[in-house]
Amino acid sequence: MPIFLQPIGWISPLWHATELGRYFTYGHSISGQMLAIHISFLAIILVIGIRAAQNAYTNRLAK
């Protein structure tokens, strides 16, 4: 990926999940801080997605 596009990749959930997958399956070395960042980022995205889905579901039922 070109240097100017790398920050876009770093905010992608796919990158975080891939790094965790490499760590858990291949033993790829990751610092404890980066491990916490990857897990936290994915957890935050999960919470945001669940809340958005609940709001959409509630709005659709209210119609």
Summary of the structure (lengths in Angstrom):
residues: 63
radius of gyration: 15.9
end to end distance: 44.9
largest distance: 50.6
contacts: 126
relative contact order: 0.10
helix: 84%
strand: 0%
